[in-house]
Amino acid sequence: MAFVTEVSLRNITLTDRAIALWGTIKDNFVKRRAYRRTVNELCALSSAELNDLGLNRSMIRRIAYETTYGV
C-alpha cells in the first residue's frame, strides 16, 4: 500500500498577518454593532410588545448575544 502526502509550506509575511488581523477586527466590529442594534431595538419595544414575543426585559441582552454570536 502506498501513501502520498503533499506538504505545502507557505511563507506567511507580516502583510498577511496584518490583513488577517484587520479582518478579525472588522468582523468583531460588525458583530458588536449588530449586538448593540439588536439590544437598542428590543429595548425600544413596550412591555406589551415584548410580552407578545414571549420575552421580558431581563432576556434582552441574552437574546441579542445569542442572536449575534450564535452561542
mmCIF file as Biopython writes it, N, C-alpha, C and O atoms, coordinates in Angstrom:
data_model
#
loop_
_atom_site.group_PDB
_atom_site.id
_atom_site.type_symbol
_atom_site.label_atom_id
_atom_site.label_alt_id
_atom_site.label_comp_id
_atom_site.label_asym_id
_atom_site.label_entity_id
_atom_site.label_seq_id
_atom_site.pdbx_PDB_ins_code
_atom_site.Cartn_x
_atom_site.Cartn_y
_atom_site.Cartn_z
_atom_site.occupancy
_atom_site.B_iso_or_equiv
_atom_site.auth_seq_id
_atom_site.auth_asym_id
_atom_site.pdbx_PDB_model_num
ATOM 1   N N  . MET A ? 1  ? 0.841   -1.155 0.000  1.0 0.0 1  A 1 
ATOM 2   C CA . MET A ? 1  ? 0.000   0.000  0.000  1.0 0.0 1  A 1 
ATOM 3   C C  . MET A ? 1  ? 0.897   1.233  0.000  1.0 0.0 1  A 1 
ATOM 4   O O  . MET A ? 1  ? 1.892   1.282  0.724  1.0 0.0 1  A 1 
ATOM 5   N N  . ALA A ? 2  ? 0.552   2.211  -0.799 1.0 0.0 2  A 1 
ATOM 6   C CA . ALA A ? 2  ? 1.356   3.422  -0.925 1.0 0.0 2  A 1 
ATOM 7   C C  . ALA A ? 2  ? 0.550   4.619  -0.432 1.0 0.0 2  A 1 
ATOM 8   O O  . ALA A ? 2  ? -0.661  4.706  -0.632 1.0 0.0 2  A 1 
ATOM 9   N N  . PHE A ? 3  ? 1.251   5.527  0.211  1.0 0.0 3  A 1 
ATOM 10  C CA . PHE A ? 3  ? 0.624   6.746  0.700  1.0 0.0 3  A 1 
ATOM 11  C C  . PHE A ? 3  ? 1.349   7.931  0.083  1.0 0.0 3  A 1 
ATOM 12  O O  . PHE A ? 3  ? 2.573   7.930  -0.051 1.0 0.0 3  A 1 
ATOM 13  N N  . VAL A ? 4  ? 0.581   8.927  -0.286 1.0 0.0 4  A 1 
ATOM 14  C CA . VAL A ? 4  ? 1.158   10.145 -0.831 1.0 0.0 4  A 1 
ATOM 15  C C  . VAL A ? 4  ? 0.750   11.299 0.073  1.0 0.0 4  A 1 
ATOM 16  O O  . VAL A ? 4  ? -0.427  11.485 0.381  1.0 0.0 4  A 1 
ATOM 17  N N  . THR A ? 5  ? 1.721   12.045 0.477  1.0 0.0 5  A 1 
ATOM 18  C CA . THR A ? 5  ? 1.457   13.202 1.323  1.0 0.0 5  A 1 
ATOM 19  C C  . THR A ? 5  ? 2.036   14.423 0.645  1.0 0.0 5  A 1 
ATOM 20  O O  . THR A ? 5  ? 3.198   14.439 0.237  1.0 0.0 5  A 1 
ATOM 21  N N  . GLU A ? 6  ? 1.207   15.448 0.532  1.0 0.0 6  A 1 
ATOM 22  C CA . GLU A ? 6  ? 1.674   16.691 -0.071 1.0 0.0 6  A 1 
ATOM 23  C C  . GLU A ? 6  ? 1.705   17.747 1.015  1.0 0.0 6  A 1 
ATOM 24  O O  . GLU A ? 6  ? 0.690   18.021 1.657  1.0 0.0 6  A 1 
ATOM 25  N N  . VAL A ? 7  ? 2.844   18.326 1.213  1.0 0.0 7  A 1 
ATOM 26  C CA . VAL A ? 7  ? 3.007   19.359 2.217  1.0 0.0 7  A 1 
ATOM 27  C C  . VAL A ? 7  ? 3.352   20.650 1.495  1.0 0.0 7  A 1 
ATOM 28  O O  . VAL A ? 7  ? 4.309   20.722 0.724  1.0 0.0 7  A 1 
ATOM 29  N N  . SER A ? 8  ? 2.556   21.649 1.764  1.0 0.0 8  A 1 
ATOM 30  C CA . SER A ? 8  ? 2.793   22.948 1.145  1.0 0.0 8  A 1 
ATOM 31  C C  . SER A ? 8  ? 3.142   23.936 2.239  1.0 0.0 8  A 1 
ATOM 32  O O  . SER A ? 8  ? 2.307   24.274 3.079  1.0 0.0 8  A 1 
ATOM 33  N N  . LEU A ? 9  ? 4.363   24.389 2.222  1.0 0.0 9  A 1 
ATOM 34  C CA . LEU A ? 9  ? 4.789   25.378 3.199  1.0 0.0 9  A 1 
ATOM 35  C C  . LEU A ? 9  ? 4.748   26.737 2.534  1.0 0.0 9  A 1 
ATOM 36  O O  . LEU A ? 9  ? 5.360   26.955 1.489  1.0 0.0 9  A 1 
ATOM 37  N N  . ARG A ? 10 ? 4.033   27.629 3.142  1.0 0.0 10 A 1 
ATOM 38  C CA . ARG A ? 10 ? 3.887   28.968 2.585  1.0 0.0 10 A 1 
ATOM 39  C C  . ARG A ? 10 ? 4.461   29.950 3.587  1.0 0.0 10 A 1 
ATOM 40  O O  . ARG A ? 10 ? 4.158   29.895 4.779  1.0 0.0 10 A 1 
ATOM 41  N N  . ASN A ? 11 ? 5.262   30.814 3.107  1.0 0.0 11 A 1 
ATOM 42  C CA . ASN A ? 11 ? 5.816   31.843 3.981  1.0 0.0 11 A 1 
ATOM 43  C C  . ASN A ? 11 ? 4.729   32.861 4.293  1.0 0.0 11 A 1 
ATOM 44  O O  . ASN A ? 11 ? 4.182   33.507 3.399  1.0 0.0 11 A 1 
ATOM 45  N N  . ILE A ? 12 ? 4.432   32.989 5.569  1.0 0.0 12 A 1 
ATOM 46  C CA . ILE A ? 12 ? 3.437   33.961 5.989  1.0 0.0 12 A 1 
ATOM 47  C C  . ILE A ? 12 ? 4.163   35.257 6.302  1.0 0.0 12 A 1 
ATOM 48  O O  . ILE A ? 12 ? 5.001   35.322 7.201  1.0 0.0 12 A 1 
ATOM 49  N N  . THR A ? 13 ? 3.831   36.264 5.557  1.0 0.0 13 A 1 
ATOM 50  C CA . THR A ? 13 ? 4.515   37.544 5.713  1.0 0.0 13 A 1 
ATOM 51  C C  . THR A ? 13 ? 3.797   38.414 6.736  1.0 0.0 13 A 1 
ATOM 52  O O  . THR A ? 13 ? 2.686   38.112 7.170  1.0 0.0 13 A 1 
ATOM 53  N N  . LEU A ? 14 ? 4.447   39.470 7.095  1.0 0.0 14 A 1 
ATOM 54  C CA . LEU A ? 14 ? 3.856   40.433 8.021  1.0 0.0 14 A 1 
ATOM 55  C C  . LEU A ? 14 ? 2.588   41.041 7.417  1.0 0.0 14 A 1 
ATOM 56  O O  . LEU A ? 14 ? 1.621   41.315 8.128  1.0 0.0 14 A 1 
ATOM 57  N N  . THR A ? 15 ? 2.604   41.244 6.124  1.0 0.0 15 A 1 
ATOM 58  C CA . THR A ? 15 ? 1.427   41.785 5.439  1.0 0.0 15 A 1 
ATOM 59  C C  . THR A ? 15 ? 0.249   40.824 5.558  1.0 0.0 15 A 1 
ATOM 60  O O  . THR A ? 15 ? -0.877  41.249 5.814  1.0 0.0 15 A 1 
ATOM 61  N N  . ASP A ? 16 ? 0.505   39.531 5.373  1.0 0.0 16 A 1 
ATOM 62  C CA . ASP A ? 16 ? -0.558  38.533 5.512  1.0 0.0 16 A 1 
ATOM 63  C C  . ASP A ? 16 ? -1.143  38.553 6.924  1.0 0.0 16 A 1 
ATOM 64  O O  . ASP A ? 16 ? -2.358  38.461 7.101  1.0 0.0 16 A 1 
ATOM 65  N N  . ARG A ? 17 ? -0.284  38.670 7.909  1.0 0.0 17 A 1 
ATOM 66  C CA . ARG A ? 17 ? -0.748  38.718 9.299  1.0 0.0 17 A 1 
ATOM 67  C C  . ARG A ? 17 ? -1.562  39.971 9.566  1.0 0.0 17 A 1 
ATOM 68  O O  . ARG A ? 17 ? -2.583  39.923 10.253 1.0 0.0 17 A 1 
ATOM 69  N N  . ALA A ? 18 ? -1.108  41.091 9.022  1.0 0.0 18 A 1 
ATOM 70  C CA . ALA A ? 18 ? -1.828  42.355 9.213  1.0 0.0 18 A 1 
ATOM 71  C C  . ALA A ? 18 ? -3.207  42.290 8.558  1.0 0.0 18 A 1 
ATOM 72  O O  . ALA A ? 18 ? -4.187  42.774 9.125  1.0 0.0 18 A 1 
ATOM 73  N N  . ILE A ? 19 ? -3.285  41.700 7.380  1.0 0.0 19 A 1 
ATOM 74  C CA . ILE A ? 19 ? -4.562  41.561 6.688  1.0 0.0 19 A 1 
ATOM 75  C C  . ILE A ? 19 ? -5.500  40.655 7.478  1.0 0.0 19 A 1 
ATOM 76  O O  . ILE A ? 19 ? -6.690  40.948 7.594  1.0 0.0 19 A 1 
ATOM 77  N N  . ALA A ? 20 ? -4.980  39.565 8.018  1.0 0.0 20 A 1 
ATOM 78  C CA . ALA A ? 20 ? -5.795  38.651 8.823  1.0 0.0 20 A 1 
ATOM 79  C C  . ALA A ? 20 ? -6.274  39.351 10.096 1.0 0.0 20 A 1 
ATOM 80  O O  . ALA A ? 20 ? -7.430  39.198 10.491 1.0 0.0 20 A 1 
ATOM 81  N N  . LEU A ? 21 ? -5.398  40.110 10.731 1.0 0.0 21 A 1 
ATOM 82  C CA . LEU A ? 21 ? -5.776  40.841 11.936 1.0 0.0 21 A 1 
ATOM 83  C C  . LEU A ? 21 ? -6.854  41.866 11.629 1.0 0.0 21 A 1 
ATOM 84  O O  . LEU A ? 21 ? -7.822  41.995 12.378 1.0 0.0 21 A 1 
ATOM 85  N N  . TRP A ? 22 ? -6.694  42.590 10.540 1.0 0.0 22 A 1 
ATOM 86  C CA . TRP A ? 22 ? -7.691  43.591 10.155 1.0 0.0 22 A 1 
ATOM 87  C C  . TRP A ? 22 ? -9.043  42.920 9.892  1.0 0.0 22 A 1 
ATOM 88  O O  . TRP A ? 22 ? -10.083 43.462 10.267 1.0 0.0 22 A 1 
ATOM 89  N N  . GLY A ? 23 ? -9.037  41.761 9.260  1.0 0.0 23 A 1 
ATOM 90  C CA . GLY A ? 23 ? -10.277 41.032 9.009  1.0 0.0 23 A 1 
ATOM 91  C C  . GLY A ? 23 ? -10.958 40.623 10.303 1.0 0.0 23 A 1 
ATOM 92  O O  . GLY A ? 23 ? -12.180 40.715 10.422 1.0 0.0 23 A 1 
ATOM 93  N N  . THR A ? 24 ? -10.176 40.174 11.267 1.0 0.0 24 A 1 
ATOM 94  C CA . THR A ? 24 ? -10.727 39.796 12.566 1.0 0.0 24 A 1 
ATOM 95  C C  . THR A ? 24 ? -11.311 41.004 13.287 1.0 0.0 24 A 1 
ATOM 96  O O  . THR A ? 24 ? -12.404 40.927 13.848 1.0 0.0 24 A 1 
ATOM 97  N N  . ILE A ? 25 ? -10.594 42.105 13.273 1.0 0.0 25 A 1 
ATOM 98  C CA . ILE A ? 25 ? -11.077 43.335 13.914 1.0 0.0 25 A 1 
ATOM 99  C C  . ILE A ? 25 ? -12.373 43.793 13.257 1.0 0.0 25 A 1 
ATOM 100 O O  . ILE A ? 25 ? -13.322 44.175 13.942 1.0 0.0 25 A 1 
ATOM 101 N N  . LYS A ? 26 ? -12.408 43.752 11.937 1.0 0.0 26 A 1 
ATOM 102 C CA . LYS A ? 26 ? -13.601 44.177 11.204 1.0 0.0 26 A 1 
ATOM 103 C C  . LYS A ? 26 ? -14.789 43.274 11.530 1.0 0.0 26 A 1 
ATOM 104 O O  . LYS A ? 26 ? -15.893 43.769 11.757 1.0 0.0 26 A 1 
ATOM 105 N N  . ASP A ? 27 ? -14.580 41.966 11.557 1.0 0.0 27 A 1 
ATOM 106 C CA . ASP A ? 27 ? -15.659 41.032 11.885 1.0 0.0 27 A 1 
ATOM 107 C C  . ASP A ? 27 ? -16.193 41.278 13.289 1.0 0.0 27 A 1 
ATOM 108 O O  . ASP A ? 27 ? -17.405 41.276 13.505 1.0 0.0 27 A 1 
ATOM 109 N N  . ASN A ? 28 ? -15.293 41.491 14.241 1.0 0.0 28 A 1 
ATOM 110 C CA . ASN A ? 28 ? -15.710 41.764 15.611 1.0 0.0 28 A 1 
ATOM 111 C C  . ASN A ? 28 ? -16.493 43.066 15.716 1.0 0.0 28 A 1 
ATOM 112 O O  . ASN A ? 28 ? -17.469 43.149 16.461 1.0 0.0 28 A 1 
ATOM 113 N N  . PHE A ? 29 ? -16.066 44.081 14.970 1.0 0.0 29 A 1 
ATOM 114 C CA . PHE A ? 29 ? -16.764 45.367 14.961 1.0 0.0 29 A 1 
ATOM 115 C C  . PHE A ? 29 ? -18.176 45.211 14.398 1.0 0.0 29 A 1 
ATOM 116 O O  . PHE A ? 29 ? -19.129 45.765 14.947 1.0 0.0 29 A 1 
ATOM 117 N N  . VAL A ? 30 ? -18.312 44.463 13.313 1.0 0.0 30 A 1 
ATOM 118 C CA . VAL A ? 30 ? -19.622 44.249 12.692 1.0 0.0 30 A 1 
ATOM 119 C C  . VAL A ? 30 ? -20.548 43.490 13.641 1.0 0.0 30 A 1 
ATOM 120 O O  . VAL A ? 30 ? -21.724 43.829 13.767 1.0 0.0 30 A 1 
ATOM 121 N N  . LYS A ? 31 ? -20.023 42.476 14.300 1.0 0.0 31 A 1 
ATOM 122 C CA . LYS A ? 31 ? -20.836 41.707 15.245 1.0 0.0 31 A 1 
ATOM 123 C C  . LYS A ? 31 ? -21.252 42.567 16.433 1.0 0.0 31 A 1 
ATOM 124 O O  . LYS A ? 31 ? -22.401 42.507 16.872 1.0 0.0 31 A 1 
ATOM 125 N N  . ARG A ? 32 ? -20.330 43.362 16.951 1.0 0.0 32 A 1 
ATOM 126 C CA . ARG A ? 32 ? -20.653 44.219 18.097 1.0 0.0 32 A 1 
ATOM 127 C C  . ARG A ? 32 ? -21.717 45.243 17.724 1.0 0.0 32 A 1 
ATOM 128 O O  . ARG A ? 32 ? -22.610 45.531 18.520 1.0 0.0 32 A 1 
ATOM 129 N N  . ARG A ? 33 ? -21.624 45.790 16.520 1.0 0.0 33 A 1 
ATOM 130 C CA . ARG A ? 33 ? -22.624 46.752 16.062 1.0 0.0 33 A 1 
ATOM 131 C C  . ARG A ? 33 ? -23.993 46.092 15.929 1.0 0.0 33 A 1 
ATOM 132 O O  . ARG A ? 33 ? -25.008 46.690 16.288 1.0 0.0 33 A 1 
ATOM 133 N N  . ALA A ? 34 ? -24.026 44.862 15.415 1.0 0.0 34 A 1 
ATOM 134 C CA . ALA A ? 34 ? -25.287 44.132 15.294 1.0 0.0 34 A 1 
ATOM 135 C C  . ALA A ? 34 ? -25.872 43.845 16.675 1.0 0.0 34 A 1 
ATOM 136 O O  . ALA A ? 34 ? -27.085 43.937 16.865 1.0 0.0 34 A 1 
ATOM 137 N N  . TYR A ? 35 ? -25.020 43.499 17.636 1.0 0.0 35 A 1 
ATOM 138 C CA . TYR A ? 35 ? -25.471 43.253 19.007 1.0 0.0 35 A 1 
ATOM 139 C C  . TYR A ? 35 ? -26.098 44.514 19.597 1.0 0.0 35 A 1 
ATOM 140 O O  . TYR A ? 35 ? -27.195 44.464 20.154 1.0 0.0 35 A 1 
ATOM 141 N N  . ARG A ? 36 ? -25.399 45.646 19.476 1.0 0.0 36 A 1 
ATOM 142 C CA . ARG A ? 36 ? -25.919 46.908 20.021 1.0 0.0 36 A 1 
ATOM 143 C C  . ARG A ? 36 ? -27.234 47.296 19.363 1.0 0.0 36 A 1 
ATOM 144 O O  . ARG A ? 36 ? -28.160 47.753 20.033 1.0 0.0 36 A 1 
ATOM 145 N N  . ARG A ? 37 ? -27.315 47.111 18.033 1.0 0.0 37 A 1 
ATOM 146 C CA . ARG A ? 37 ? -28.534 47.444 17.313 1.0 0.0 37 A 1 
ATOM 147 C C  . ARG A ? 37 ? -29.704 46.580 17.795 1.0 0.0 37 A 1 
ATOM 148 O O  . ARG A ? 37 ? -30.815 47.077 17.981 1.0 0.0 37 A 1 
ATOM 149 N N  . THR A ? 38 ? -29.446 45.293 17.993 1.0 0.0 38 A 1 
ATOM 150 C CA . THR A ? 38 ? -30.490 44.387 18.462 1.0 0.0 38 A 1 
ATOM 151 C C  . THR A ? 38 ? -30.957 44.769 19.861 1.0 0.0 38 A 1 
ATOM 152 O O  . THR A ? 38 ? -32.158 44.806 20.128 1.0 0.0 38 A 1 
ATOM 153 N N  . VAL A ? 39 ? -30.013 45.054 20.752 1.0 0.0 39 A 1 
ATOM 154 C CA . VAL A ? 39 ? -30.377 45.472 22.114 1.0 0.0 39 A 1 
ATOM 155 C C  . VAL A ? 39 ? -31.195 46.752 22.070 1.0 0.0 39 A 1 
ATOM 156 O O  . VAL A ? 39 ? -32.223 46.849 22.741 1.0 0.0 39 A 1 
ATOM 157 N N  . ASN A ? 40 ? -30.760 47.728 21.299 1.0 0.0 40 A 1 
ATOM 158 C CA . ASN A ? 40 ? -31.482 49.000 21.220 1.0 0.0 40 A 1 
ATOM 159 C C  . ASN A ? 40 ? -32.893 48.820 20.668 1.0 0.0 40 A 1 
ATOM 160 O O  . ASN A ? 40 ? -33.839 49.425 21.172 1.0 0.0 40 A 1 
ATOM 161 N N  . GLU A ? 41 ? -33.037 47.996 19.639 1.0 0.0 41 A 1 
ATOM 162 C CA . GLU A ? 41 ? -34.359 47.785 19.060 1.0 0.0 41 A 1 
ATOM 163 C C  . GLU A ? 41 ? -35.282 47.062 20.032 1.0 0.0 41 A 1 
ATOM 164 O O  . GLU A ? 41 ? -36.461 47.402 20.133 1.0 0.0 41 A 1 
ATOM 165 N N  . LEU A ? 42 ? -34.761 46.068 20.748 1.0 0.0 42 A 1 
ATOM 166 C CA . LEU A ? 42 ? -35.597 45.356 21.711 1.0 0.0 42 A 1 
ATOM 167 C C  . LEU A ? 42 ? -35.939 46.244 22.907 1.0 0.0 42 A 1 
ATOM 168 O O  . LEU A ? 42 ? -37.047 46.163 23.438 1.0 0.0 42 A 1 
ATOM 169 N N  . CYS A ? 43 ? -35.007 47.083 23.332 1.0 0.0 43 A 1 
ATOM 170 C CA . CYS A ? 43 ? -35.282 47.994 24.444 1.0 0.0 43 A 1 
ATOM 171 C C  . CYS A ? 43 ? -36.326 49.044 24.068 1.0 0.0 43 A 1 
ATOM 172 O O  . CYS A ? 43 ? -37.032 49.555 24.937 1.0 0.0 43 A 1 
ATOM 173 N N  . ALA A ? 44 ? -36.426 49.362 22.798 1.0 0.0 44 A 1 
ATOM 174 C CA . ALA A ? 44 ? -37.391 50.356 22.341 1.0 0.0 44 A 1 
ATOM 175 C C  . ALA A ? 44 ? -38.821 49.814 22.337 1.0 0.0 44 A 1 
ATOM 176 O O  . ALA A ? 44 ? -39.774 50.591 22.277 1.0 0.0 44 A 1 
ATOM 177 N N  . LEU A ? 45 ? -38.980 48.503 22.398 1.0 0.0 45 A 1 
ATOM 178 C CA . LEU A ? 45 ? -40.317 47.915 22.413 1.0 0.0 45 A 1 
ATOM 179 C C  . LEU A ? 45 ? -40.967 48.107 23.778 1.0 0.0 45 A 1 
ATOM 180 O O  . LEU A ? 45 ? -40.291 48.158 24.805 1.0 0.0 45 A 1 
ATOM 181 N N  . SER A ? 46 ? -42.283 48.212 23.765 1.0 0.0 46 A 1 
ATOM 182 C CA . SER A ? 46 ? -43.009 48.310 25.030 1.0 0.0 46 A 1 
ATOM 183 C C  . SER A ? 46 ? -43.051 46.934 25.696 1.0 0.0 46 A 1 
ATOM 184 O O  . SER A ? 46 ? -42.757 45.915 25.071 1.0 0.0 46 A 1 
ATOM 185 N N  . SER A ? 47 ? -43.417 46.929 26.952 1.0 0.0 47 A 1 
ATOM 186 C CA . SER A ? 47 ? -43.519 45.659 27.676 1.0 0.0 47 A 1 
ATOM 187 C C  . SER A ? 47 ? -44.581 44.758 27.061 1.0 0.0 47 A 1 
ATOM 188 O O  . SER A ? 47 ? -44.424 43.538 27.034 1.0 0.0 47 A 1 
ATOM 189 N N  . ALA A ? 48 ? -45.650 45.351 26.572 1.0 0.0 48 A 1 
ATOM 190 C CA . ALA A ? 48 ? -46.704 44.563 25.930 1.0 0.0 48 A 1 
ATOM 191 C C  . ALA A ? 48 ? -46.198 43.920 24.640 1.0 0.0 48 A 1 
ATOM 192 O O  . ALA A ? 48 ? -46.517 42.766 24.354 1.0 0.0 48 A 1 
ATOM 193 N N  . GLU A ? 49 ? -45.407 44.666 23.862 1.0 0.0 49 A 1 
ATOM 194 C CA . GLU A ? 49 ? -44.853 44.113 22.622 1.0 0.0 49 A 1 
ATOM 195 C C  . GLU A ? 49 ? -43.857 42.990 22.918 1.0 0.0 49 A 1 
ATOM 196 O O  . GLU A ? 49 ? -43.839 41.967 22.234 1.0 0.0 49 A 1 
ATOM 197 N N  . LEU A ? 50 ? -43.038 43.193 23.938 1.0 0.0 50 A 1 
ATOM 198 C CA . LEU A ? 50 ? -42.108 42.133 24.330 1.0 0.0 50 A 1 
ATOM 199 C C  . LEU A ? 50 ? -42.862 40.903 24.803 1.0 0.0 50 A 1 
ATOM 200 O O  . LEU A ? 50 ? -42.480 39.774 24.496 1.0 0.0 50 A 1 
ATOM 201 N N  . ASN A ? 51 ? -43.934 41.125 25.553 1.0 0.0 51 A 1 
ATOM 202 C CA . ASN A ? 51 ? -44.746 40.014 26.034 1.0 0.0 51 A 1 
ATOM 203 C C  . ASN A ? 51 ? -45.364 39.249 24.857 1.0 0.0 51 A 1 
ATOM 204 O O  . ASN A ? 51 ? -45.455 38.022 24.898 1.0 0.0 51 A 1 
ATOM 205 N N  . ASP A ? 52 ? -45.785 39.962 23.818 1.0 0.0 52 A 1 
ATOM 206 C CA . ASP A ? 52 ? -46.330 39.308 22.620 1.0 0.0 52 A 1 
ATOM 207 C C  . ASP A ? 52 ? -45.284 38.405 21.957 1.0 0.0 52 A 1 
ATOM 208 O O  . ASP A ? 52 ? -45.623 37.385 21.357 1.0 0.0 52 A 1 
ATOM 209 N N  . LEU A ? 53 ? -44.023 38.788 22.073 1.0 0.0 53 A 1 
ATOM 210 C CA . LEU A ? 53 ? -42.933 37.989 21.502 1.0 0.0 53 A 1 
ATOM 211 C C  . LEU A ? 53 ? -42.476 36.879 22.450 1.0 0.0 53 A 1 
ATOM 212 O O  . LEU A ? 53 ? -41.626 36.062 22.095 1.0 0.0 53 A 1 
ATOM 213 N N  . GLY A ? 54 ? -43.037 36.855 23.641 1.0 0.0 54 A 1 
ATOM 214 C CA . GLY A ? 54 ? -42.652 35.851 24.625 1.0 0.0 54 A 1 
ATOM 215 C C  . GLY A ? 54 ? -41.368 36.200 25.347 1.0 0.0 54 A 1 
ATOM 216 O O  . GLY A ? 54 ? -40.657 35.317 25.829 1.0 0.0 54 A 1 
ATOM 217 N N  . LEU A ? 55 ? -41.067 37.498 25.422 1.0 0.0 55 A 1 
ATOM 218 C CA . LEU A ? 55 ? -39.830 37.960 26.061 1.0 0.0 55 A 1 
ATOM 219 C C  . LEU A ? 55 ? -40.160 38.888 27.213 1.0 0.0 55 A 1 
ATOM 220 O O  . LEU A ? 55 ? -41.253 39.450 27.284 1.0 0.0 55 A 1 
ATOM 221 N N  . ASN A ? 56 ? -39.207 39.042 28.110 1.0 0.0 56 A 1 
ATOM 222 C CA . ASN A ? 56 ? -39.295 40.106 29.101 1.0 0.0 56 A 1 
ATOM 223 C C  . ASN A ? 56 ? -37.973 40.858 29.079 1.0 0.0 56 A 1 
ATOM 224 O O  . ASN A ? 56 ? -37.002 40.416 28.466 1.0 0.0 56 A 1 
ATOM 225 N N  . ARG A ? 57 ? -37.951 41.995 29.754 1.0 0.0 57 A 1 
ATOM 226 C CA . ARG A ? 57 ? -36.780 42.878 29.661 1.0 0.0 57 A 1 
ATOM 227 C C  . ARG A ? 57 ? -35.487 42.224 30.137 1.0 0.0 57 A 1 
ATOM 228 O O  . ARG A ? 57 ? -34.412 42.563 29.643 1.0 0.0 57 A 1 
ATOM 229 N N  . SER A ? 58 ? -35.567 41.311 31.068 1.0 0.0 58 A 1 
ATOM 230 C CA . SER A ? 58 ? -34.355 40.677 31.584 1.0 0.0 58 A 1 
ATOM 231 C C  . SER A ? 58 ? -33.704 39.747 30.558 1.0 0.0 58 A 1 
ATOM 232 O O  . SER A ? 58 ? -32.555 39.341 30.734 1.0 0.0 58 A 1 
ATOM 233 N N  . MET A ? 59 ? -34.415 39.413 29.508 1.0 0.0 59 A 1 
ATOM 234 C CA . MET A ? 59 ? -33.903 38.487 28.490 1.0 0.0 59 A 1 
ATOM 235 C C  . MET A ? 59 ? -33.244 39.200 27.309 1.0 0.0 59 A 1 
ATOM 236 O O  . MET A ? 59 ? -32.623 38.551 26.467 1.0 0.0 59 A 1 
ATOM 237 N N  . ILE A ? 60 ? -33.370 40.507 27.237 1.0 0.0 60 A 1 
ATOM 238 C CA . ILE A ? 60 ? -32.956 41.242 26.036 1.0 0.0 60 A 1 
ATOM 239 C C  . ILE A ? 60 ? -31.480 41.031 25.707 1.0 0.0 60 A 1 
ATOM 240 O O  . ILE A ? 60 ? -31.154 40.680 24.573 1.0 0.0 60 A 1 
ATOM 241 N N  . ARG A ? 61 ? -30.596 41.233 26.654 1.0 0.0 61 A 1 
ATOM 242 C CA . ARG A ? 61 ? -29.157 41.117 26.363 1.0 0.0 61 A 1 
ATOM 243 C C  . ARG A ? 61 ? -28.770 39.688 25.978 1.0 0.0 61 A 1 
ATOM 244 O O  . ARG A ? 61 ? -27.946 39.488 25.086 1.0 0.0 61 A 1 
ATOM 245 N N  . ARG A ? 62 ? -29.358 38.702 26.642 1.0 0.0 62 A 1 
ATOM 246 C CA . ARG A ? 62 ? -29.046 37.306 26.323 1.0 0.0 62 A 1 
ATOM 247 C C  . ARG A ? 62 ? -29.536 36.951 24.927 1.0 0.0 62 A 1 
ATOM 248 O O  . ARG A ? 62 ? -28.819 36.300 24.166 1.0 0.0 62 A 1 
ATOM 249 N N  . ILE A ? 63 ? -30.736 37.366 24.588 1.0 0.0 63 A 1 
ATOM 250 C CA . ILE A ? 63 ? -31.291 37.093 23.260 1.0 0.0 63 A 1 
ATOM 251 C C  . ILE A ? 63 ? -30.444 37.769 22.188 1.0 0.0 63 A 1 
ATOM 252 O O  . ILE A ? 63 ? -30.143 37.164 21.159 1.0 0.0 63 A 1 
ATOM 253 N N  . ALA A ? 64 ? -30.061 39.013 22.427 1.0 0.0 64 A 1 
ATOM 254 C CA . ALA A ? 64 ? -29.229 39.733 21.454 1.0 0.0 64 A 1 
ATOM 255 C C  . ALA A ? 64 ? -27.879 39.049 21.284 1.0 0.0 64 A 1 
ATOM 256 O O  . ALA A ? 64 ? -27.382 38.933 20.164 1.0 0.0 64 A 1 
ATOM 257 N N  . TYR A ? 65 ? -27.285 38.597 22.380 1.0 0.0 65 A 1 
ATOM 258 C CA . TYR A ? 65 ? -25.984 37.926 22.319 1.0 0.0 65 A 1 
ATOM 259 C C  . TYR A ? 65 ? -26.083 36.612 21.548 1.0 0.0 65 A 1 
ATOM 260 O O  . TYR A ? 65 ? -25.263 36.326 20.675 1.0 0.0 65 A 1 
ATOM 261 N N  . GLU A ? 66 ? -27.094 35.825 21.882 1.0 0.0 66 A 1 
ATOM 262 C CA . GLU A ? 66 ? -27.269 34.541 21.202 1.0 0.0 66 A 1 
ATOM 263 C C  . GLU A ? 66 ? -27.545 34.721 19.720 1.0 0.0 66 A 1 
ATOM 264 O O  . GLU A ? 66 ? -27.058 33.955 18.888 1.0 0.0 66 A 1 
ATOM 265 N N  . THR A ? 67 ? -28.327 35.735 19.398 1.0 0.0 67 A 1 
ATOM 266 C CA . THR A ? 67 ? -28.653 36.010 18.001 1.0 0.0 67 A 1 
ATOM 267 C C  . THR A ? 67 ? -27.423 36.453 17.221 1.0 0.0 67 A 1 
ATOM 268 O O  . THR A ? 67 ? -27.203 36.010 16.094 1.0 0.0 67 A 1 
ATOM 269 N N  . THR A ? 68 ? -26.629 37.319 17.817 1.0 0.0 68 A 1 
ATOM 270 C CA . THR A ? 68 ? -25.472 37.873 17.123 1.0 0.0 68 A 1 
ATOM 271 C C  . THR A ? 68 ? -24.307 36.894 17.035 1.0 0.0 68 A 1 
ATOM 272 O O  . THR A ? 68 ? -23.726 36.703 15.966 1.0 0.0 68 A 1 
ATOM 273 N N  . TYR A ? 69 ? -23.972 36.281 18.150 1.0 0.0 69 A 1 
ATOM 274 C CA . TYR A ? 69 ? -22.778 35.442 18.208 1.0 0.0 69 A 1 
ATOM 275 C C  . TYR A ? 69 ? -23.063 33.953 18.044 1.0 0.0 69 A 1 
ATOM 276 O O  . TYR A ? 69 ? -22.138 33.148 17.939 1.0 0.0 69 A 1 
ATOM 277 N N  . GLY A ? 70 ? -24.339 33.591 18.024 1.0 0.0 70 A 1 
ATOM 278 C CA . GLY A ? 70 ? -24.702 32.199 17.780 1.0 0.0 70 A 1 
ATOM 279 C C  . GLY A ? 70 ? -24.321 31.238 18.875 1.0 0.0 70 A 1 
ATOM 280 O O  . GLY A ? 70 ? -24.042 30.067 18.615 1.0 0.0 70 A 1 
ATOM 281 N N  . VAL A ? 71 ? -24.308 31.720 20.095 1.0 0.0 71 A 1 
ATOM 282 C CA . VAL A ? 71 ? -23.941 30.861 21.227 1.0 0.0 71 A 1 
ATOM 283 C C  . VAL A ? 71 ? -25.168 30.257 21.832 1.0 0.0 71 A 1 
ATOM 284 O O  . VAL A ? 71 ? -25.072 29.501 22.799 1.0 0.0 71 A 1 
#
